[in-house]
Amino acid sequence: QVQLVESGGGLVQAGASLRLSCAASGRTFSSYRMGWFRQAPGKEREFVAAITRSGSTTYYADSVKGRFIISRDNAKNTVYLQLNSLKPEDTAVYYCAATGTSYSDYSPLSRWSYWGQGTQVTVSS
């Protein structure tokens, strides 16, 4: 089992950058594929990005491709999400997730076993 704790959210202006972090407990972090999701008020939780165990392959939602970067540091049991060129529509609670299974499509919520509590990102115009 793994516990996930996100940090790094905040209030920024459009065009700014933020880096979210997700710290994982346990000694098996490197065995998990990691992902980020977000949920805006009144909307369903949606896939943002995912990264494989070694970090060699990453996946992105079309809405963030070219602006967000997912990375991980297995020595620190941490996964990151760099948010660049932020837009007001990026405002949401951002959640970290972990799965022990490999998929060709990481977007379904049901494929993720562990979730963090979320961190709020608010982008003002």
C-alpha positions in Angstrom: 0.0 0.0 0.0 1.1 3.6 -0.6 0.1 6.9 0.9 0.3 10.0 -1.2 0.5 13.6 -0.1 0.4 16.5 -2.6 1.8 20.0 -2.1 2.6 23.1 -4.1 -0.8 24.4 -5.1 -1.7 28.1 -4.8 -3.2 31.2 -6.4 -1.4 32.5 -9.4 -2.1 34.8 -12.4 -2.6 33.5 -15.9 0.7 32.8 -17.6 2.5 31.9 -14.4 4.0 28.6 -13.4 3.7 26.2 -10.5 5.3 23.0 -9.5 3.2 20.4 -7.7 4.8 17.6 -5.7 3.5 14.3 -4.5 5.4 12.5 -1.8 4.7 8.8 -1.5 5.2 6.6 1.6 6.8 3.2 1.5 9.8 1.6 -0.1 8.1 0.4 -3.3 7.5 3.8 -4.9 9.5 2.8 -8.0 7.1 -0.1 -8.6 4.2 2.2 -9.2 3.1 4.1 -12.3 2.2 7.6 -11.1 -0.4 10.0 -12.4 -2.0 13.4 -11.9 -5.7 14.2 -12.2 -7.7 17.3 -11.6 -11.2 18.2 -10.7 -12.8 21.6 -11.3 -15.9 22.8 -9.4 -19.0 21.1 -10.8 -17.0 18.9 -13.2 -15.8 15.3 -13.1 -12.2 14.4 -12.2 -10.1 14.2 -15.3 -6.8 12.8 -16.3 -3.9 15.2 -16.6 -0.6 13.2 -16.9 1.0 9.8 -16.1 4.5 8.5 -16.0 5.9 5.0 -16.0 8.0 3.4 -13.3 11.4 4.5 -14.7 10.1 7.8 -15.9 11.0 6.9 -19.5 7.5 7.3 -20.8 5.0 10.0 -20.1 1.4 10.6 -21.1 -0.6 13.8 -21.2 -4.1 15.0 -21.8 -4.4 17.0 -24.9 -5.5 20.1 -22.9 -2.1 20.2 -21.1 0.3 18.8 -23.7 3.1 21.2 -24.3 2.4 23.2 -21.1 2.6 20.6 -18.2 5.5 18.3 -17.5 5.3 15.2 -15.3 8.5 13.8 -13.8 9.6 11.6 -10.9 12.5 11.1 -8.5 12.5 7.5 -7.3 15.3 8.2 -4.8 13.0 10.8 -3.2 9.7 8.9 -3.6 8.3 11.9 -5.3 6.4 12.7 -8.5 6.2 16.2 -9.8 3.9 18.1 -12.1 5.3 21.3 -13.6 2.5 23.6 -14.7 3.5 26.3 -17.2 1.6 28.9 -19.1 -1.3 28.5 -16.7 -4.8 29.4 -17.8 -7.9 30.2 -15.7 -9.4 26.9 -17.0 -6.6 25.1 -15.3 -8.2 26.0 -11.9 -9.0 22.8 -10.1 -8.0 20.5 -7.2 -5.1 18.4 -8.5 -4.8 14.9 -7.3 -1.8 12.5 -7.3 -2.5 8.8 -8.0 -0.6 5.5 -8.2 -1.2 2.2 -9.9 0.8 -1.0 -10.0 -0.5 -2.0 -13.4 0.7 -1.1 -16.8 -1.9 0.2 -19.3 -1.9 1.7 -22.8 -4.5 4.2 -21.5 -4.1 5.7 -18.1 -7.1 8.1 -18.3 -9.8 6.0 -16.6 -10.1 6.7 -12.9 -10.8 3.1 -12.2 -7.3 2.1 -13.2 -5.7 3.9 -10.3 -5.5 2.3 -6.9 -4.3 5.0 -4.6 -5.1 8.7 -4.3 -3.8 11.7 -2.5 -6.0 14.3 -0.8 -5.5 16.9 -3.5 -4.0 20.4 -3.7 -5.8 23.5 -4.9 -4.6 25.4 -8.0 -6.3 28.7 -8.7 -5.4 30.7 -11.8 -6.8 34.3 -12.0 -7.2 36.1 -15.3 
